[in-house]
Amino acid sequence: MIRVDAIWLACEPLDMRAGTETALGRVVKVFGEARPHHAYLFANRRANRMKALVHDGIGVWLAARRLNAGRFVWPQEGSTLALTRPQLDALVLGLPWQRIGEAGVITSL
């Protein structure tokens, strides 16, 4: 539906009342620019709500997700992180996405 080449996660919380213009402003402030075909993810302080802003090359899309129970596994330190598609899939389900991919490889016993 919408092509997404890169997924970026902002560690600082976003007020979930923020609309498209405010979220876009935060993307520019945190990431320096909103690149076409990139997705930018934000959570609220409690990490039970998430917003994703996607620039499709023509305009921007803003989507929201709320967990009925539990919280998203959201980093507390740092400013931004790059995610893979499998990590995003785990994140939106509330799973520990940091263990997906190279971070989950066991190299010694």
ABEGO torsion letter per residue (X at the ends): XBBBABBBBBABBBBAABBAAAAAAAAAAAAGBBBBGBBBBBBBAAGABBBBBBBAGABBBBBBBBBABEBBBBBABEABBBBBAAAAAAAAAGBBAAABEAAABBABX
